[in-house]
Amino acid sequence: MRLISRSILREIWPPFLLGFAAYTFILLIRTILLLADFAVRRSAPFREVGLLVLLSLPWIAVLTLPMAFLLGVLIGLGRLGGDSELTALGACGVGPSSLYRPLFAAAGVASAAVLVLYNLVLPPANEALQTSMARVAATSIVNVVTPRTFREPRPGIMFFFDRVAPDGRSFEGVFLKLGDEDDPPNRVIVARRGGLALEGDRLWLDLVESTVHEVDPEDPTRYRSTRNSSQRLLLAGESFNRPGTRVLIQRGLRSQTLPELWRAAHRLPAADPDRRLAWVEIHKKFAIPFACVAFVFVGVPLGRRLRRGGRGGSFALSLLILLVYYLLLSSGETWAQEGRIHAALAIWLPNALLLLLGAVAILWKPGGRVPAAPLAVLPQDAAPSPARSSVRVAGTAATPSRVRMIPLADRYVLARFLVALALVLSSALLLAAVVDYADKLDEVARHRPSAGVLLGYYRFFLVSILLQISPFAVLLATLVGLGMFSKNNEDTAFKASGVSLARLAAPVLVLSCLFAVGAFLMGEYVLPIAEQKQARYRNLIYGRPSDYGIRTAAERNWYLARDGRIWFREESDPERNSLLSVAVFERDAEFQLVERTTAREAVWDGARWRLRDGWERTFEGEAQASYRAFREEPIAGDPPKAVTAARRRPEEMRFRELERLTRRLAAGGYPTASLETALQAKLAQPALLPIMALLAVPFAFRVGRRGALAGVGVGLVLGILALIAAAFMTKLGEVGALPPALAAWSPNVLFGLAGWWFLLRLRT
């Protein structure tokens, strides 16, 4: 290999590797959080969790390999152009072909790697991942319903339980209502313990010490109760698929190999949408690997023209190209599945446009520019002209007073930090949106949601992603922004002027504290609404009612009172403060039914409920102890506003709301470790932003002389450690293995002390 070719490959190799690692880590963030839940809360073996991580990598690598290759080409050639090395090569008679030969060879290797991953590794990996995720997920009750909430795992079963057992796979205090969602609770089951079991493609609910209670709705005096030492109910048949989670057992077209797709494309009828999907997948298996070659074709001329734009300009340009490419690819895939255009044209259109853009960039020659007139060099003692003086004075006067309050050096530091932060956040959000849209592409083609629904979903989806990645983004931006001072020896100049490195990093730390306050306010006032809106828009994309999986109509009819009794009503009348067709269930310490009351109506009189036209039945064990009918009966209970309120997840609640709920449940004697951990995390997670900045400062000045890429590498390692530590500590707090405050704040304390220790050892 020629010396020039080796030099060019050495330039693109480091940014390619770091870009691949960074993009892959960003896409793995949610997977790591999910697998931490599997390992801690669901007691999944670490071997199985590691297997899930390994199986998640192929589909991510198929996307991130072409992205990283484009980034490597632009940054590598941008560095050569910025240091005028390309100009020197041209002056020595080295033509553009010397650039294209090694890059096309590298693109061929990258394309072959993507081709192998897409055609040989990805199909079996996807099938194994779906099956493994379904198996692990189905054996945990957390996937079906959270404690002390009412959920409908399938039509005909309303499910409630009091607490999760320490093993994370069984639960205590089961309450089931059987029958259609429109029917009153004529048949209910109470059980002391329960668990889930996955056998083949069927998910079973196993109950221990259960009692079935049945009443004749036509004649309430006819009642039957049956005690069982064990009982089994079928929760799901062919597949287990909870709302919002794509965990399917059956093998779809996207998990098939190329020969299988080819047979499906020729076997299915011409009008079948699956036939179009098969052709889309066939063309994608070749078009996406070819993107590496297309990126070289457009990246070389653009990289040569970046000149002094630096790595930041290369990074921004790569984001723009990737955004256009994946938007065209996703849109073309949707159009092909809908039958608007042919699959080949839809999938190959982004590559064709990149080739066209590259040809235009190669052939385009910038016109000669009229050289500016040389400026007269004034002697040092010569006074400036009145015009220049007026311009300087006017420019000084035009500077906003609030900006002048920030010292010039601080503005200089913050400018570098904010540029790096903007690039990191934009790339992470772009990746998250591209991958999520690719995951939902089949549903978009099938249900054709409006553009307003898609834009609404991603507007709120990116809010939650932004809060998740903000600590990692601050860490990386601090490493890159401050590392540039060390690379350019500017930190030495500041130290020679009496400015310490700690003082140099002070504006970044102060701004990260302000960002932490902003993150808390977003989590308090924006995220709760965003989570609810996101779920509703996602349901519309999947062709469901907007409130599907949030709380169905049947689920909203159930309520757990403060005294532990379970209430049911078919309808509520807010104007009269009344509930229609009411049933109240009271259980003892062994979770057996001790009293059951049914009434035609319940009216709130300001202090208690008055039940009208109903009956009351008491029990001793499974045997009936007494029965009586009544015209009107007072009963204590929560006010109408509490009964009709919807129970929300912790991330959908504000700090004070979650605090009040936690205090109320704790007063009732129920375990609140998960809620208390979530409450502490609402404060600890935003506080992690300045901690990450503090941790990054000493590393930025230590590795900064090796360039921004070294800072990115260090940031990846630190970010992975911080994310894994925070995820596992939080899950340990949720299951009660650690005190909630310790679980939520221990990552902050550990990484804060580490950052302070490294900063003290830094010669500032």
Rosetta blueprint (number, residue, H / E / L):
1 M L
2 R L
3 L H
4 I H
5 S H
6 R H
7 S H
8 I H
9 L H
10 R H
11 E H
12 I H
13 W H
14 P H
15 P H
16 F H
17 L H
18 L H
19 G H
20 F H
21 A H
22 A H
23 Y H
24 T H
25 F H
26 I H
27 L H
28 L H
29 I H
30 R H
31 T H
32 I H
33 L H
34 L H
35 L H
36 A H
37 D H
38 F H
39 A H
40 V H
41 R L
42 R L
43 S L
44 A L
45 P L
46 F H
47 R H
48 E H
49 V H
50 G H
51 L H
52 L H
53 V H
54 L H
55 L H
56 S H
57 L H
58 P H
59 W H
60 I H
61 A H
62 V H
63 L H
64 T H
65 L H
66 P H
67 M H
68 A H
69 F H
70 L H
71 L H
72 G H
73 V H
74 L H
75 I H
76 G H
77 L H
78 G H
79 R H
80 L H
81 G H
82 G H
83 D L
84 S L
85 E H
86 L H
87 T H
88 A H
89 L H
90 G H
91 A H
92 C L
93 G L
94 V L
95 G L
96 P L
97 S H
98 S H
99 L H
100 Y H
101 R H
102 P H
103 L H
104 F H
105 A H
106 A H
107 A H
108 G H
109 V H
110 A H
111 S H
112 A H
113 A H
114 V H
115 L H
116 V H
117 L H
118 Y H
119 N H
120 L H
121 V H
122 L H
123 P H
124 P H
125 A H
126 N H
127 E H
128 A H
129 L H
130 Q H
131 T H
132 S H
133 M H
134 A H
135 R H
136 V H
137 A H
138 A H
139 T L
140 S L
141 I H
142 V H
143 N H
144 V L
145 V L
146 T L
147 P L
148 R L
149 T L
150 F L
151 R E
152 E E
153 P E
154 R E
155 P L
156 G L
157 I E
158 M E
159 F E
160 F E
161 F E
162 D E
163 R E
164 V E
165 A L
166 P L
167 D L
168 G L
169 R L
170 S E
171 F E
172 E E
173 G E
174 V E
175 F E
176 L E
177 K E
178 L E
179 G L
180 D L
181 E L
182 D L
183 D L
184 P L
185 P L
186 N L
187 R E
188 V E
189 I E
190 V E
191 A E
192 R E
193 R E
194 G E
195 G E
196 L E
197 A E
198 L E
199 E E
200 G L
201 D L
202 R E
203 L E
204 W E
205 L E
206 D E
207 L E
208 V E
209 E E
210 S E
211 T E
212 V E
213 H E
214 E E
215 V E
216 D L
217 P L
218 E L
219 D L
220 P L
221 T L
222 R L
223 Y E
224 R E
225 S E
226 T E
227 R E
228 N E
229 S E
230 S E
231 Q E
232 R E
233 L E
234 L E
235 L E
236 A E
237 G L
238 E L
239 S L
240 F L
241 N L
242 R L
243 P L
244 G L
245 T L
246 R L
247 V L
248 L L
249 I L
250 Q L
251 R L
252 G L
253 L H
254 R H
255 S H
256 Q L
257 T L
258 L H
259 P H
260 E H
261 L H
262 W H
263 R H
264 A H
265 A H
266 H H
267 R H
268 L L
269 P L
270 A L
271 A L
272 D L
273 P H
274 D H
275 R H
276 R H
277 L H
278 A H
279 W H
280 V H
281 E H
282 I H
283 H H
284 K H
285 K H
286 F H
287 A H
288 I H
289 P H
290 F H
291 A H
292 C H
293 V H
294 A H
295 F H
296 V H
297 F H
298 V H
299 G H
300 V H
301 P H
302 L H
303 G H
304 R H
305 R L
306 L L
307 R H
308 R H
309 G H
310 G H
311 R H
312 G H
313 G H
314 S H
315 F H
316 A H
317 L H
318 S H
319 L H
320 L H
321 I H
322 L H
323 L H
324 V H
325 Y H
326 Y H
327 L H
328 L H
329 L H
330 S H
331 S H
332 G H
333 E H
334 T H
335 W H
336 A H
337 Q H
338 E H
339 G L
340 R L
341 I L
342 H L
343 A H
344 A H
345 L H
346 A H
347 I H
348 W H
349 L H
350 P H
351 N H
352 A H
353 L H
354 L H
355 L H
356 L H
357 L H
358 G H
359 A H
360 V H
361 A H
362 I H
363 L H
364 W L
365 K L
366 P L
367 G L
368 G L
369 R L
370 V L
371 P L
372 A L
373 A L
374 P L
375 L L
376 A L
377 V L
378 L L
379 P L
380 Q L
381 D L
382 A L
383 A L
384 P L
385 S L
386 P H
387 A H
388 R H
389 S H
390 S H
391 V H
392 R H
393 V H
394 A H
395 G H
396 T H
397 A H
398 A H
399 T L
400 P L
401 S H
402 R H
403 V H
404 R H
405 M L
406 I L
407 P L
408 L H
409 A H
410 D H
411 R H
412 Y H
413 V H
414 L H
415 A H
416 R H
417 F H
418 L H
419 V H
420 A H
421 L H
422 A H
423 L H
424 V H
425 L H
426 S H
427 S H
428 A H
429 L H
430 L H
431 L H
432 A H
433 A H
434 V H
435 V H
436 D H
437 Y H
438 A H
439 D H
440 K L
441 L H
442 D H
443 E H
444 V H
445 A H
446 R H
447 H H
448 R L
449 P L
450 S L
451 A H
452 G H
453 V H
454 L H
455 L H
456 G H
457 Y H
458 Y H
459 R H
460 F H
461 F H
462 L H
463 V H
464 S H
465 I H
466 L H
467 L H
468 Q H
469 I H
470 S H
471 P H
472 F H
473 A H
474 V H
475 L H
476 L H
477 A H
478 T H
479 L H
480 V H
481 G H
482 L H
483 G H
484 M H
485 F H
486 S H
487 K H
488 N L
489 N L
490 E H
491 D H
492 T H
493 A H
494 F H
495 K H
496 A H
497 S L
498 G L
499 V L
500 S L
501 L H
502 A H
503 R H
504 L H
505 A H
506 A H
507 P H
508 V H
509 L H
510 V H
511 L H
512 S H
513 C H
514 L H
515 F H
516 A H
517 V H
518 G H
519 A H
520 F H
521 L H
522 M H
523 G H
524 E H
525 Y H
526 V H
527 L H
528 P H
529 I H
530 A H
531 E H
532 Q H
533 K H
534 Q H
535 A H
536 R H
537 Y H
538 R H
539 N H
540 L H
541 I H
542 Y L
543 G L
544 R L
545 P L
546 S L
547 D L
548 Y L
549 G L
550 I L
551 R L
552 T L
553 A L
554 A L
555 E H
556 R H
557 N H
558 W E
559 Y E
560 L E
561 A L
562 R L
563 D L
564 G L
565 R L
566 I E
567 W E
568 F E
569 R E
570 E E
571 E E
572 S E
573 D E
574 P L
575 E L
576 R L
577 N L
578 S E
579 L E
580 L E
581 S E
582 V E
583 A E
584 V E
585 F E
586 E E
587 R E
588 D L
589 A L
590 E L
591 F L
592 Q L
593 L E
594 V E
595 E E
596 R E
597 T E
598 T E
599 A E
600 R E
601 E E
602 A E
603 V E
604 W E
605 D L
606 G L
607 A L
608 R L
609 W E
610 R E
611 L E
612 R E
613 D E
614 G E
615 W E
616 E E
617 R E
618 T E
619 F E
620 E E
621 G L
622 E L
623 A E
624 Q E
625 A E
626 S E
627 Y E
628 R E
629 A E
630 F E
631 R E
632 E E
633 E E
634 P E
635 I E
636 A L
637 G L
638 D L
639 P L
640 P H
641 K H
642 A H
643 V H
644 T L
645 A L
646 A L
647 R L
648 R L
649 R L
650 P H
651 E H
652 E H
653 M L
654 R L
655 F H
656 R H
657 E H
658 L H
659 E H
660 R H
661 L H
662 T H
663 R H
664 R H
665 L H
666 A H
667 A H
668 G L
669 G L
670 Y L
671 P L
672 T L
673 A H
674 S H
675 L H
676 E H
677 T H
678 A H
679 L H
680 Q H
681 A H
682 K H
683 L H
684 A H
685 Q H
686 P H
687 A H
688 L H
689 L H
690 P H
691 I H
692 M H
693 A H
694 L H
695 L H
696 A H
697 V H
698 P H
699 F H
700 A H
701 F H
702 R H
703 V H
704 G H
705 R H
706 R H
707 G L
708 A H
709 L H
710 A H
711 G H
712 V H
713 G H
714 V H
715 G H
716 L H
717 V H
718 L H
719 G H
720 I H
721 L H
722 A H
723 L H
724 I H
725 A H
726 A H
727 A H
728 F H
729 M H
730 T H
731 K H
732 L H
733 G H
734 E H
735 V L
736 G L
737 A L
738 L L
739 P L
740 P H
741 A H
742 L H
743 A H
744 A H
745 W H
746 S H
747 P H
748 N H
749 V H
750 L H
751 F H
752 G H
753 L H
754 A H
755 G H
756 W H
757 W H
758 F H
759 L H
760 L H
761 R L
762 L L
763 R L
764 T L
